[in-house]
Amino acid sequence: MKKKHTSDMPHTPTAWLSEIAEAYYDAYEAMPFGAFVGQNITEKDLFHMTPHICLKFRRIKRTKADVDKTTEAMLSSYVATKDRSKDIFINPHIVFAFAYLACHFALGLLIENKVSEIMEYLEGHQRELKEAIERKIKENCI
């Protein structure tokens, strides 16, 4: 049986905001490399990286099964929710957070109520999330 790395997971919405900023920066660092494969990666595209980043942050081996499971959950959750939440999904930081949490849900690391609780917090603290991400980028780009 695979060991799930939940001991190092955030336990509060505020801690999740910090980790999501860290995860976002991890994806952000990959943006310049899109040019090498003929892709212009923008911040709106970063949510596509959440399955790999989730597995990396939880220190779970990136097996095809886990990558497929998290990718399918993330994409299906995104498609199912996007039309109902158009205003929120304009913000690439919130889209990234939603996708990142969906990946945790797919792995059985978060339950649906916890994902909802964290997302409600993030939706109410979008400015703080944006500032945390911008700080992370600024700290690491000096």
Secondary structure, 3 states (H helix, E strand, C coil): CCCCCCCCCCCCHHHHHHHHHHHHHHHHCCHHHHHHHCCCCCHHHHHHHHHHHHHHHCCCCCCHHHHHHHHHHHHHHHHHHHCCCCCHHHCHHHHHHHHHHHHHHHCCCCCHHHHHHHHHHHHHCHHHHHHHHHHHHHHHCC
